[in-house]
Amino acid sequence: MTEQILAGKTGVVFGVANKRSIAWAIAKAWAAAGARLIFNYQGERLKGNIEELVNEFGEKTPLFSSCDVSSDDEIKAFFEKVRSETDRLDLMLHSLAFAPKEALEGNFVSTTREAFRTAHDISAYSLVALAREAAPLMTNGGSIVAMTYYGSEKVVPHYNVMGVAKASLEASTRYLAYDLGPKKIRVNCISAGPVNTLAARGISGFMSMLKHYQDRAPLKRSCDPAELGQTGVFLASDGAAAITGQVIYVDGGYEIMGM
């Protein structure tokens, strides 16, 4: 049984789509460490998935509610429901990214203005919008964790506009860390190596990317969702009390390699 190092803490989780989601791996680890969680889902299509997953928590089934993060009105409505459930938040997970499928194929130079706007709105600006609503509830400080990827700083073929949006997400993390630091709210990113999720399979050439990590990373592999979960627990815990504005790489060491 995981040590209850997050006992008494309450968190909101954005981005669970199914049981293979990185967000779900971190949510399970937070719950196992004692945190009480509240989930979002986007649209009725995903509601059933979330309902089935959160039922795994049994008698402690958490609240889950619709929230389209591209809508400020929906974000405000979601946090009104959060405030009806708790007067304090300690944790927030942002595991949200989207770009039109055609923008993840072909050349970056072909990215349309609308695809660029959409990718940045949902993948980066949503962190700012959610943090703005969550921060007033983090009256005793808190930890905000966002998911990123190495394509933010190096070119990964076919990652295209998503890499640029992740760079924006990481910069936003640093500026949020500065703004929210006086309130003892920490904001960090986990940069995960390739994980075989529903979102990842939408990237052209994903399986060859996974093999490349196995060939080149110092640990000869990428990472496991459970390992991302444990990193999420660490960043949410008092053990990371002096860490903010950082990108933590969980990628088998691939990020350090030059060749």
C-alpha positions, 0 to 999 in steps of 0.5 A: 500500500502506498504511503498516505503522503497526500492524506487530507489533500484535495485535487482536481484532475483535467484530461482523463480520457480512458484507462491508458491516459497519463492523467489516469495514472497520476490520478490513481497514484494521487488517490493511493497516496490519500488525496481526494479527487475531482475530475472533469470530462469533455462532452457526453462521449467521454462521460461514460469512460470517466464514470466507469473509471472513477467507480474503481474508487468504490465508496469514495467515488469522486465528483466528476463534471463536464468542463470544456477548457476552451470555454471560460464560462464552462471553466467558471461553472466547473469551479463553482461545482468544486467550491460546492464540494470543498472550500480548499484545493491543494492539487491540480493536474493539467493533462490536456492537449489537442491539435487537429489531426491534419496538423500532426501530419506533413510539414509544420510550415503547412500549419493553418492559422486555425490549427495553430490557434486551437493547439495553443488555446487548448494545450497551453492557454487552458493551464492559465485559465484553470490556474486562475480559477484554482489559485483562490482555492489554494489557501494553504498553498498548492501544487499544479502539475502539467504534462509536456513532451520533449518536442517542446525544445527539439524537433520531433518529426510530425509533432509539429504545432503540438511541439510549439504549443508545448513550448508555450505551455512550459513558458506559461508554467514558469510565468505562473510559478512566478505569479503564484509563488508568493501564495506558496503555489508551485507550478511544474511540468512532467515531460514524459517519454513516449507512452502508448496512449490514445493521444500518442497513437494520433501522432504519425510514426509513434511506434518508430519513436518508441523504438528510437527511445529503446535504442538511444535512451540511457535506460534503453526504454521510455517510461511506464505510466506508473512511474509518471504517477509516482513523479506526480505524487512527489511533485504534489508532496511536501518533498517537492516544497522548494521545486517550482517552474521546472520541467522534470524529465521522466523519459529513460534519460533520453533528454540528455543525449546529443546523439 
